[in-house]
Amino acid sequence: MKHLFTFLFIGLISLSVNAQDKIAKIEFKETTIDYGTIDKGANGVRTFEFTNTGDAPLVITKVSSSCGCTVPKKPKDPIMPGKTGEIQVKYDTNRVMPIRKTITVVSNAETPTVSLKIKGEVLDPSKTSVLNKKEKSVMAE
């Protein structure tokens, strides 16, 4: 009986080692997208492109953001080795403020968790700052 358990244990170890031979790898074209300065209500959709550089299908199980104002969309199907995919991110540009958000991607890749970032600033063009107005100076006349 002892030999049977030893044999089964060694068999399970060898199976797990063989399963490790093929692994998915996720490589993003860029991990930060800079919106720059955009107007309130502008198009807030941006896309993170990636490639499966591994030799097993890549399955993205979860994509989440650090705030409800940012909505990420993950691919539904596995990404085969050598193929590309994308994660679409939509930021609510009706919020006038600086953008500093993190999108977390969880997959079966060699690095199972990857953090992506978006940054920029949303301005309201109808509200101009006193600092931006250039009026004639009394001294200039």
Secondary structure, 3 states (H helix, E strand, C coil): CHHHHHHHHHHHHHHHHHHCCCCECEEECCCEEEEEEEECCCCCEEEEEEEECCCCCECEEEEEECCCCEEEECCCCCECCCCEEEEEEEECCCCCCEEEEEEEEEECECCCEEEEEEEEEEECCCCCCCCCCCCCCHHHC
